[in-house]
Amino acid sequence: MKLKDITEAIKRKRVVKKGKPYVKFTSDREGYKIVNDNGHRTEVKMPYAEIRKRAKAGKRAARKRKGKQSAINAMRKRSMKMHTW
């Protein structure tokens, strides 16, 4: 067993969607995804076709997001003014 296999794990990330907090589970292993089987999460190797489609979709999403980035930053700036710490 390699050290790389030991250090890779399912990671948790707190995200906010529509004002509600959620916990998002991701894998830091290259080419793997998380499958939720009735509350039991496991890492599953993605088929090559899915990896290719995800890469293509990610590039398209990045292009679409780039045009809206100034509006996103303006909304974030307004939100940060409301939430002064």
N, CA and C of each residue as an Amber inpcrd file, in Angstrom:
protein
   255
   0.8480000  -1.1900000   0.0000000   0.0000000   0.0000000   0.0000000
   0.8860000   1.2440000   0.0000000   0.5160000   2.1820000  -0.8510000
   1.2880000   3.4090000  -0.9600000   0.7580000   4.4560000   0.0200000
   1.6230000   5.3940000   0.3730000   1.2270000   6.4750000   1.2780000
   0.1200000   7.3200000   0.6560000   0.1490000   7.4840000  -0.6780000
  -0.8600000   8.2730000  -1.3700000  -2.2570000   7.6750000  -1.1580000
  -2.3560000   6.3510000  -1.1570000  -3.6420000   5.6850000  -0.9470000
  -4.1710000   5.9400000   0.4560000  -3.2830000   6.0530000   1.4290000
  -3.6890000   6.2470000   2.8130000  -4.1820000   7.6750000   3.0430000
  -3.5090000   8.6600000   2.4610000  -3.8350000  10.0580000   2.7350000
  -5.0960000  10.5290000   2.0100000  -5.4940000   9.8310000   0.9480000
  -6.6850000  10.2430000   0.2230000  -7.9290000   9.7640000   0.9510000
  -8.9350000  10.6340000   1.0160000 -10.1330000  10.2980000   1.7730000
 -11.3140000  11.1100000   1.2660000 -12.4780000  10.8100000   1.8300000
 -13.6800000  11.5790000   1.5290000 -13.6220000  12.8610000   2.3610000
 -13.7250000  13.9910000   1.6860000 -13.6350000  15.2930000   2.3460000
 -15.0260000  15.8890000   2.4950000 -15.2310000  16.6220000   3.5800000
 -16.4820000  17.3400000   3.8050000 -16.2530000  18.8170000   3.5390000
 -17.2600000  19.4550000   2.9700000 -17.1750000  20.8820000   2.7180000
 -18.5240000  21.4940000   3.0350000 -18.5350000  22.5570000   3.8510000
 -19.7880000  23.2470000   4.1650000 -20.0790000  24.2360000   3.0540000
 -21.2680000  24.1250000   2.4720000 -21.6860000  25.0400000   1.4170000
 -23.0470000  25.6290000   1.7730000 -23.3740000  26.7580000   1.1540000
 -24.6650000  27.3970000   1.3660000 -25.3860000  27.4350000   0.0250000
 -26.5850000  26.8510000  -0.0250000 -27.4050000  26.8750000  -1.2280000
 -28.7580000  27.4620000  -0.8640000 -29.1170000  28.5410000  -1.5430000
 -30.3810000  29.2500000  -1.3030000 -30.5590000  29.6000000   0.1610000
 -29.4700000  30.0390000   0.7860000 -29.5270000  30.5000000   2.1700000
 -29.4880000  29.4100000   3.2200000 -29.3970000  28.1370000   2.8070000
 -29.3700000  27.0380000   3.7730000 -28.0170000  26.3350000   3.7380000
 -27.4550000  26.0130000   4.9100000 -26.1660000  25.3180000   4.9250000
 -26.3240000  23.8270000   4.6240000 -25.4080000  23.3040000   3.8340000
 -25.3750000  21.8840000   3.5000000 -23.9500000  21.3740000   3.6670000
 -23.7980000  20.0650000   3.7930000 -22.4800000  19.4470000   3.8140000
 -22.3140000  18.7080000   2.4930000 -21.2740000  19.0720000   1.7550000
 -21.0060000  18.4560000   0.4650000 -19.8160000  17.5210000   0.6270000
 -19.9220000  16.2990000   0.1370000 -18.8510000  15.3260000   0.2430000
 -18.1510000  15.2060000  -1.1050000 -16.8220000  15.2970000  -1.0680000
 -16.0390000  15.1690000  -2.2880000 -14.8670000  14.2320000  -2.0500000
 -14.3370000  13.7130000  -3.1360000 -13.1780000  12.8440000  -3.0610000
 -11.9700000  13.6060000  -3.5890000 -10.8320000  13.4630000  -2.9250000
  -9.6300000  14.1250000  -3.4380000  -8.7920000  13.1560000  -4.2680000
  -9.3420000  11.9750000  -4.5390000  -8.6650000  11.0320000  -5.4320000
  -9.0080000  11.3760000  -6.8730000  -8.0100000  11.3840000  -7.7070000
  -8.1900000  11.7310000  -9.1080000  -9.0000000  10.6430000  -9.8130000
 -10.0860000  11.0620000 -10.4920000 -10.8890000  10.1100000 -11.2570000
 -11.9040000   9.3240000 -10.4420000 -12.1540000   9.7310000  -9.1950000
 -13.1320000   9.0560000  -8.3440000 -14.2400000  10.0220000  -7.9710000
 -15.4270000   9.4730000  -7.6680000 -16.5410000  10.2900000  -7.2130000
 -17.1760000   9.6140000  -5.9960000 -18.0200000  10.3610000  -5.2970000
 -18.6810000   9.8540000  -4.0990000 -20.0750000   9.3620000  -4.4810000
 -20.3890000   8.1450000  -4.0720000 -21.7190000   7.5850000  -4.2890000
 -22.3590000   7.3800000  -2.9310000 -23.5620000   7.9400000  -2.7550000
 -24.2850000   7.8440000  -1.4900000 -25.2720000   6.6880000  -1.5860000
 -25.0340000   5.6210000  -0.8320000 -25.9070000   4.4570000  -0.8330000
 -26.6170000   4.3780000   0.5090000 -27.7740000   5.0680000   0.5980000
 -28.5830000   5.0640000   1.8140000 -27.7860000   5.5340000   3.0370000
 -27.0580000   6.6530000   2.8820000 -26.2970000   7.2210000   3.9860000
 -24.8710000   6.7020000   4.0940000 -24.5330000   5.6520000   3.3590000
 -23.1770000   5.1020000   3.3770000 -22.4500000   5.5760000   2.1230000
 -21.4480000   6.4450000   2.3000000 -20.7490000   7.0380000   1.1710000
 -19.4800000   6.2520000   0.8460000 -19.2840000   6.0040000  -0.4440000
 -18.0890000   5.2880000  -0.8860000 -17.5050000   5.9900000  -2.1010000
 -16.2140000   5.7950000  -2.3020000 -15.5390000   6.3250000  -3.4850000
 -15.6500000   5.2890000  -4.6000000 -16.0480000   5.7540000  -5.7750000
 -16.2150000   4.8700000  -6.9200000 -15.4390000   5.4570000  -8.0880000
 -14.7170000   4.6080000  -8.7890000 -13.9500000   5.0680000  -9.9410000
 -14.9020000   5.4200000 -11.0830000 -14.7050000   6.6090000 -11.6400000
 -15.5690000   7.0580000 -12.7380000 -15.1010000   6.4480000 -14.0490000
 -16.0400000   6.0930000 -14.9230000 -15.6370000   5.6270000 -16.2470000
 -15.0010000   6.7650000 -17.0480000 -14.1930000   6.4160000 -18.0080000
 -13.4690000   7.4120000 -18.7930000 -14.4310000   8.3720000 -19.4830000
 -15.5550000   7.8600000 -19.9680000 -16.5340000   8.7120000 -20.6640000
 -17.0760000   9.7910000 -19.7320000 -17.3320000   9.4390000 -18.4740000
 -17.8550000  10.4220000 -17.5220000 -16.8140000  11.4840000 -17.2080000
 -15.5630000  11.0820000 -17.0630000 -14.4810000  12.0480000 -16.8030000
 -14.3870000  13.0400000 -17.9590000 -14.4770000  12.5170000 -19.1800000
 -14.3920000  13.3670000 -20.3740000 -15.5750000  14.3420000 -20.4340000
 -16.7850000  13.8420000 -20.1420000 -17.9750000  14.7030000 -20.1750000
 -17.9100000  15.7690000 -19.0910000 -17.4280000  15.4030000 -17.9020000
 -17.3130000  16.3730000 -16.8070000 -16.3170000  17.4730000 -17.1520000
 -15.2010000  17.1010000 -17.7750000 -14.1920000  18.0920000 -18.1670000
 -14.7790000  19.0730000 -19.1840000 -15.5200000  18.5410000 -20.1420000
 -16.1440000  19.3700000 -21.1690000 -17.1900000  20.3040000 -20.5480000
 -18.0030000  19.7710000 -19.6460000 -19.0350000  20.5730000 -18.9780000
 -18.4040000  21.6430000 -18.0940000 -17.2830000  21.3090000 -17.4400000
 -16.5910000  22.2640000 -16.5840000 -16.0490000  23.4430000 -17.3630000
 -15.5120000  23.1650000 -18.5550000 -14.9910000  24.2430000 -19.4040000
 -16.1210000  25.1490000 -19.8850000 -17.2420000  24.5380000 -20.2390000
 -18.3990000  25.3160000 -20.6920000 -18.9460000  26.1760000 -19.5490000
 -19.0210000  25.6030000 -18.3600000 -19.5240000  26.3430000 -17.1880000
 -18.5990000  27.5050000 -16.8550000 -17.2880000  27.2950000 -16.9930000
 -16.3210000  28.3530000 -16.7060000 -16.4680000  29.5120000 -17.6930000
 -16.7140000  29.1720000 -18.9570000 -16.9210000  30.2130000 -19.9740000
 -18.1800000  31.0280000 -19.6720000 -19.2590000  30.3410000 -19.2790000
 -20.5070000  31.0360000 -18.9660000 -20.3540000  31.8920000 -17.7050000
 -19.6330000  31.3570000 -16.7100000 -19.4540000  32.0690000 -15.4450000
 -18.5800000  33.3060000 -15.6130000 -17.6490000  33.2470000 -16.5560000
 -16.7210000  34.3640000 -16.7640000 -17.4660000  35.6480000 -17.1220000
 -18.5110000  35.5490000 -17.9340000 -19.2860000  36.7150000 -18.3260000
 -20.0920000  37.3040000 -17.1840000 -20.4700000  36.4700000 -16.2220000
 -21.2930000  36.9260000 -15.0980000 -20.4680000  37.2850000 -13.8660000
 -19.1580000  37.1670000 -13.9490000 -18.2970000  37.3190000 -12.7760000
 -18.3710000  38.7100000 -12.1510000 -18.4990000  39.7630000 -12.9560000
 -18.5730000  41.1110000 -12.3940000 -19.8530000  41.2910000 -11.5800000
 -20.9640000  40.7230000 -12.0530000 -22.2260000  40.7880000 -11.3060000
 -22.1260000  39.9620000 -10.0250000 -21.4790000  38.8200000 -10.0990000
 -21.2890000  37.9630000  -8.9220000 -20.4760000  38.6920000  -7.8580000
 -19.4010000  39.3420000  -8.2820000 -18.5500000  40.0830000  -7.3380000
 -19.2810000  41.2660000  -6.7220000 -20.1250000  41.9450000  -7.5190000
 -20.8970000  43.0780000  -7.0020000 -21.8760000  42.6150000  -5.9220000
 -22.5530000  41.4840000  -6.1780000 -23.4860000  40.9360000  -5.1840000
 -22.7510000  40.5050000  -3.9180000 -21.5650000  39.9190000  -4.0980000
 -20.7690000  39.4940000  -2.9440000 -20.3310000  40.6940000  -2.1170000
 -19.9300000  41.7650000  -2.7890000 -19.4980000  42.9780000  -2.0950000
 -20.6470000  43.5640000  -1.2740000 -21.8500000  43.5830000  -1.8670000
 -23.0310000  44.0690000  -1.1760000 -23.3550000  43.1850000   0.0280000
 -23.2150000  41.8880000  -0.1460000 -23.4940000  40.9390000   0.9350000
 -22.4920000  41.1070000   2.0790000 -21.2230000  41.3370000   1.7390000
 -20.1950000  41.5060000   2.7710000 -20.4210000  42.7740000   3.5870000
 -20.9930000  43.8150000   2.9570000 -21.3140000  45.0410000   3.6970000
 -22.4080000  44.7740000   4.7310000 -23.3600000  43.9110000   4.3770000
 -24.4410000  43.5630000   5.3040000 -23.9290000  42.7330000   6.4780000
 -22.9710000  41.8640000   6.2080000 -22.4410000  40.9760000   7.2310000
 -21.0910000  41.4940000   7.7390000 -21.1170000  42.5950000   8.4410000
 -19.8650000  43.1210000   8.9810000 -19.5090000  42.3600000  10.2540000
 -18.3000000  41.9230000  10.3290000 -17.8540000  41.1560000  11.5000000
 -17.0910000  42.0170000  12.4440000
